[in-house]
Amino acid sequence: MCIDKDKNIILSATNEYTLKEQNENENENTEIINDEEMGDELYLMEKDYNSRFVGLIMIPGKYIKKVEAQSYPYF
């Protein structure tokens, strides 16, 4: 939505993702994906995350280390 002079960012229509607790995944194997296009960062499978819609949030600029814009091709 916006950014201010202190680099605080306001995001809208935001989803929060947190790792599931160990006991929720004890019967499942955790699979790690190495995505070369994303700079060799490691990602866990989606089944290992809890998600919830939180809507409008503000992230203080002092906690922001990197911002990237993604472009998706139109079909």
N, C-alpha and C positions, 0 to 999 in steps of 0.2 A: 504494500500500500504506500509506504513512505519511509523516508530516512531523515534524520535531523542532523544538525551541525556536530553533535556528539557521537554520531554514527550509530545511534539507537535505531533499530529497524522494527517496523510494525508489519506483521504478516496477517493476511486474512485467509479464511477457509483452510486452516492449518490442521494437520494430523500429527499426533504424537506417537512415536514408536518406542517401546521399551522391550528389553529382552525378557522372555518368560523366565520364571523361576526354575531352578534346577529340577525340582520335584515334578514340575509339569512336563518336562522333557525326558524324564529318566528312562522311558521305554523307547524313545526315538533317538536315532543317531543324528548328531549335529553335523551337517555338511557345510563346508566352507567353499565359497566360490572365489576364484581368482579371476577378476575381470581386467584383462589387459588394457582395454579401452579406457578404464577409469583409473589409470596410473598404478596398476598392480595393487590396489587396495583390496582388502579382504572383506567379503560380505557374507553374512549368515543367511540361510534360506528364510523366506518369508514366514514359514511355519514356526520359527523360533522367536517371533515378535508378537507382542500384544499391541494393538493400536486403538486409538480413540480420537474422535473429532473434538478439537478444542476451540476452533473458531478463530477469533482475533487475539493475537498475542503480541507482546513487545519484548524484544531481545535487547538487553543493554549492550551498547557498543563495546564496553570493556571485555565482554566475553566472546566477541566475534573475531575469529582468526582468519577466515577466508570466506569469500562470497563468489559463487560461480553462477553463470546463467546457462541454462540448457536450452537447446533449440531442437524442436521435434519437427520432422518433415511433414508437410501436409499431404494427405492421401487423396 
